[in-house]
Amino acid sequence: MPNMSSPDVGADTASQPTYGDFSRREVLFEVEATERSVGNMSTHLTTRDTGERIRTAAVLLFARQGYAATSVRDLAKAVNMTNAGIYHHVSSKEALLADLMRVAQQGLIDATERMLAPYARPADRLALLIGSLTAIHARNPMTTRVMDGELRSLTPGSAARDEIITLRDTYEDHWRRSLADGVAEGTFRLADRRLTRLALMSMCTGTSEWYRPDGDSTLEQVCAEFVTIGLAAVRAPADAAVPTADFSQLPDFPWEPPDVRNDPRPDEARR
């Protein structure tokens, strides 16, 4: 999410964006960081139930090194279990991925619909969409990286993949309707709704890659600035007061690794 090839009329296709090419140095850094994170995970995981331990390890490994590069053996090692022990809790690695993506997508949809329900103005809805998507990605960087980037790993034509596509499209429809309604009532002026949606959503989801709580800006400040940028992009009236996303209504995923947000990244200088 966002789906880079989808039109704004009808269902999106299943293609997904990538986060761009990484240099060999950055790839090696990510692998080393993954090994350190998995190596330091044991103390935290031993205090949690087994299913949640497996999901925490899976989110970290899938986000850091990719689903395809993660084996069941890797998962078992991360939680000090055997391969057979993993299969006692999940039917397959792909089923585990689908479950993580399903819960994350549904949590995003539920939170979005709760926040949008009291508001009819397109500018209000767009502001809430921007603020909530930004915050969810900043607060749950590993889970959202998996949610956004691993649809390609689900078997084409499978029921699980079709379900995730439907959930994704359901969420993105809120963006389509907000932009379309704003254009229809004359409060938004833009040449291409699809490109505008993709640009704004990419701005929001990017926080899973660069935001850190101890950085120069608070999450509230980042969200407020992104809302300002988004409303300017659609040429909404500059003096319109808009609501702020209520972080307490956003989902918190219990398996999100708690320490990963402070891990160093190869592009540290940009923080």
C-alpha positions as CSV (number, residue, x, y, z in Angstrom):
1,M,0.0,0.0,0.0
2,P,-0.4,2.2,-1.9
3,N,-0.9,0.1,-5.0
4,M,1.2,1.9,-7.6
5,S,-0.5,0.5,-10.7
6,S,-4.2,0.8,-9.7
7,P,-6.7,3.1,-11.3
8,D,-9.1,5.1,-9.2
9,V,-12.2,3.4,-10.8
10,G,-12.8,-0.3,-10.0
11,A,-10.7,-2.8,-8.1
12,D,-6.9,-2.4,-7.9
13,T,-4.6,-4.9,-9.3
14,A,-2.4,-6.9,-7.0
15,S,0.9,-5.4,-7.9
16,Q,2.8,-3.8,-5.0
17,P,5.5,-1.1,-4.8
18,T,9.1,-1.8,-3.7
19,Y,11.0,0.6,-1.5
20,G,13.7,1.0,-4.2
21,D,17.1,-0.5,-4.8
22,F,19.5,-0.9,-1.9
23,S,23.3,-0.7,-2.3
24,R,25.3,-3.8,-1.3
25,R,26.5,-2.0,1.8
26,E,22.9,-1.3,2.9
27,V,21.8,-4.9,2.2
28,L,24.7,-6.2,4.3
29,F,23.8,-3.7,7.1
30,E,20.2,-5.0,7.1
31,V,21.3,-8.6,7.4
32,E,23.7,-7.8,10.2
33,A,21.0,-5.7,12.0
34,T,18.6,-8.6,11.7
35,E,21.1,-11.1,13.2
36,R,21.7,-8.7,16.1
37,S,17.9,-8.1,16.6
38,V,17.1,-11.8,16.5
39,G,20.0,-12.6,18.8
40,N,18.7,-10.1,21.4
41,M,15.1,-11.1,21.1
42,S,15.1,-14.1,23.5
43,T,14.7,-12.2,26.8
44,H,11.6,-10.3,25.5
45,L,10.0,-13.3,23.8
46,T,10.2,-15.7,26.8
47,T,7.7,-13.5,28.6
48,R,5.1,-13.9,25.9
49,D,2.8,-16.6,24.8
50,T,4.1,-18.9,22.1
51,G,1.8,-17.7,19.3
52,E,2.8,-14.1,19.9
53,R,6.5,-15.0,20.1
54,I,6.3,-16.6,16.7
55,R,4.5,-13.6,15.2
56,T,7.0,-11.2,16.7
57,A,9.9,-13.1,15.2
58,A,8.1,-13.5,11.9
59,V,7.4,-9.7,11.6
60,L,11.0,-8.9,12.4
61,L,12.5,-11.4,10.0
62,F,10.0,-10.7,7.2
63,A,10.5,-7.0,7.5
64,R,14.3,-7.1,7.8
65,Q,15.3,-9.8,5.3
66,G,12.1,-10.5,3.4
67,Y,9.6,-13.3,3.4
68,A,11.3,-15.3,0.7
69,A,14.7,-15.2,2.5
70,T,13.2,-16.3,5.8
71,S,12.9,-20.1,6.5
72,V,10.9,-21.9,9.1
73,R,14.2,-22.8,10.5
74,D,15.0,-19.1,11.0
75,L,11.7,-18.7,12.8
76,A,12.4,-21.7,15.0
77,K,15.9,-20.5,15.9
78,A,14.6,-17.0,16.8
79,V,12.1,-18.4,19.4
80,N,14.2,-21.4,20.5
81,M,11.9,-24.0,19.1
82,T,12.2,-26.8,16.7
83,N,10.7,-26.7,13.2
84,A,8.0,-29.2,14.3
85,G,7.2,-26.9,17.2
86,I,6.6,-24.0,14.8
87,Y,4.2,-26.2,12.8
88,H,2.3,-27.0,16.0
89,H,1.2,-23.3,16.1
90,V,1.0,-22.4,12.4
91,S,0.0,-24.5,9.4
92,S,2.6,-23.0,7.1
93,K,4.9,-20.0,6.7
94,E,2.6,-18.6,4.1
95,A,-0.4,-19.0,6.4
96,L,1.5,-17.1,9.1
97,L,2.2,-14.2,6.6
98,A,-1.4,-14.1,5.5
99,D,-2.6,-13.9,9.1
100,L,-0.2,-11.1,9.9
101,M,-1.3,-9.1,6.8
102,R,-5.0,-9.8,7.4
103,V,-5.0,-8.6,11.0
104,A,-2.9,-5.5,10.1
105,Q,-5.1,-4.5,7.2
106,Q,-8.3,-5.1,9.1
107,G,-7.0,-3.1,12.1
108,L,-6.2,-0.2,9.7
109,I,-9.7,-0.4,8.1
110,D,-11.5,-0.5,11.5
111,A,-9.5,2.5,12.9
112,T,-10.0,4.5,9.8
113,E,-13.7,4.0,9.7
114,R,-14.1,4.9,13.4
115,M,-12.3,8.2,12.8
116,L,-14.0,9.1,9.6
117,A,-17.6,8.3,10.8
118,P,-18.4,11.7,12.3
119,Y,-17.1,13.7,9.3
120,A,-18.5,14.5,5.9
121,R,-16.3,17.2,4.6
122,P,-13.7,15.9,2.2
123,A,-11.0,18.1,3.7
124,D,-11.7,16.6,7.2
125,R,-11.6,13.1,5.9
126,L,-8.4,13.6,3.9
127,A,-6.7,15.2,7.0
128,L,-7.7,12.2,9.1
129,L,-6.6,9.7,6.4
130,I,-3.2,11.4,6.2
131,G,-2.7,11.6,10.0
132,S,-3.8,8.1,10.8
133,L,-1.8,6.4,8.0
134,T,1.3,8.3,9.0
135,A,0.9,7.4,12.6
136,I,0.1,3.8,12.1
137,H,3.3,3.3,10.0
138,A,5.5,5.3,12.4
139,R,4.2,3.4,15.5
140,N,4.3,-0.1,13.8
141,P,7.2,0.1,11.3
142,M,7.9,-3.7,11.1
143,T,4.3,-4.8,10.8
144,T,3.5,-2.2,8.2
145,R,6.5,-2.9,6.1
146,V,5.3,-6.5,5.9
147,M,1.7,-5.4,5.3
148,D,2.8,-3.1,2.5
149,G,5.5,-5.1,0.8
150,E,4.7,-8.8,1.0
151,L,1.5,-9.3,-1.0
152,R,3.7,-10.6,-3.8
153,S,4.7,-13.5,-1.6
154,L,1.2,-14.9,-1.3
155,T,0.3,-17.6,-3.9
156,P,-1.4,-16.0,-6.9
157,G,-5.1,-17.1,-7.0
158,S,-5.1,-18.3,-3.4
159,A,-8.0,-17.4,-1.2
160,A,-5.7,-15.7,1.3
161,R,-4.2,-13.4,-1.4
162,D,-7.6,-12.5,-2.8
163,E,-8.8,-11.6,0.8
164,I,-5.8,-9.4,1.4
165,I,-6.4,-7.6,-2.0
166,T,-10.0,-7.0,-1.0
167,L,-9.0,-5.6,2.4
168,R,-6.4,-3.3,0.8
169,D,-8.9,-2.1,-1.8
170,T,-11.5,-1.5,0.9
171,Y,-9.1,0.8,2.7
172,E,-7.9,2.7,-0.3
173,D,-11.5,3.3,-1.4
174,H,-11.7,5.8,1.5
175,W,-8.9,7.8,-0.1
176,R,-10.5,7.6,-3.6
177,R,-13.9,8.8,-2.2
178,S,-12.4,11.6,-0.2
179,L,-10.5,13.0,-3.2
180,A,-13.4,12.4,-5.6
181,D,-15.9,14.2,-3.3
182,G,-13.5,17.1,-2.8
183,V,-13.2,17.5,-6.6
184,A,-16.9,17.2,-7.1
185,E,-17.8,19.9,-4.5
186,G,-15.1,22.2,-5.8
187,T,-12.9,22.3,-2.7
188,F,-10.1,20.2,-4.2
189,R,-8.4,21.1,-7.4
190,L,-6.1,18.4,-8.9
191,A,-5.4,17.1,-12.4
192,D,-5.0,13.4,-11.6
193,R,-6.7,11.8,-8.5
194,R,-4.8,8.6,-8.9
195,L,-1.4,10.2,-8.9
196,T,-2.3,12.5,-6.0
197,R,-3.5,9.5,-4.0
198,L,-0.4,7.6,-4.6
199,A,1.9,10.5,-3.8
200,L,0.1,11.2,-0.5
201,M,-0.1,7.6,0.6
202,S,3.5,7.1,-0.2
203,M,4.4,10.1,1.9
204,C,2.5,8.6,4.9
205,T,3.7,5.0,4.6
206,G,7.3,6.2,4.3
207,T,7.4,6.9,8.0
208,S,7.9,3.2,8.7
209,E,11.3,3.6,7.1
210,W,12.6,6.8,8.6
211,Y,10.6,8.0,11.7
212,R,12.2,7.5,15.1
213,P,10.6,8.6,18.4
214,D,13.8,10.3,19.6
215,G,14.2,12.3,16.4
216,D,13.9,16.1,15.8
217,S,10.1,16.0,15.4
218,T,7.4,14.4,17.5
219,L,4.9,12.1,15.7
220,E,2.2,14.7,16.3
221,Q,4.4,17.3,14.5
222,V,5.1,15.0,11.6
223,C,1.4,14.2,11.2
224,A,0.4,17.9,11.3
225,E,3.0,18.9,8.7
226,F,2.0,16.0,6.4
227,V,-1.7,17.2,6.7
228,T,-0.6,20.7,5.7
229,I,1.4,19.3,2.8
230,G,-1.5,17.1,1.7
231,L,-4.2,19.8,1.8
232,A,-1.9,22.1,-0.1
233,A,-1.3,19.4,-2.7
234,V,-5.1,19.2,-3.4
235,R,-5.4,23.0,-3.2
236,A,-7.9,22.9,-0.4
237,P,-8.8,26.3,1.2
238,A,-5.9,27.4,3.3
239,D,-8.0,28.7,6.2
240,A,-10.0,25.5,6.7
241,A,-9.7,24.0,10.2
242,V,-9.5,20.2,10.1
243,P,-9.6,17.5,12.8
244,T,-6.5,15.8,14.1
245,A,-6.1,12.0,14.1
246,D,-6.7,10.5,17.6
247,F,-3.8,8.2,18.2
248,S,-5.8,6.3,20.9
249,Q,-8.1,5.0,18.2
250,L,-5.2,3.5,16.2
251,P,-4.4,-0.2,16.4
252,D,-1.4,-1.4,18.3
253,F,-0.2,-4.8,17.1
254,P,0.9,-7.0,20.1
255,W,3.6,-8.7,18.1
256,E,5.4,-5.5,16.9
257,P,9.0,-5.8,18.0
258,P,9.3,-3.1,20.8
259,D,13.0,-2.2,20.3
260,V,13.4,-2.2,16.5
261,R,12.4,1.5,16.1
262,N,15.6,2.5,17.8
263,D,17.8,0.2,15.6
264,P,20.4,2.2,13.6
265,R,19.6,2.2,9.8
266,P,22.1,2.7,7.0
267,D,20.6,6.1,6.1
268,E,21.1,7.4,9.6
269,A,22.2,10.8,8.3
270,R,18.7,11.5,7.0
271,R,17.1,11.2,10.4
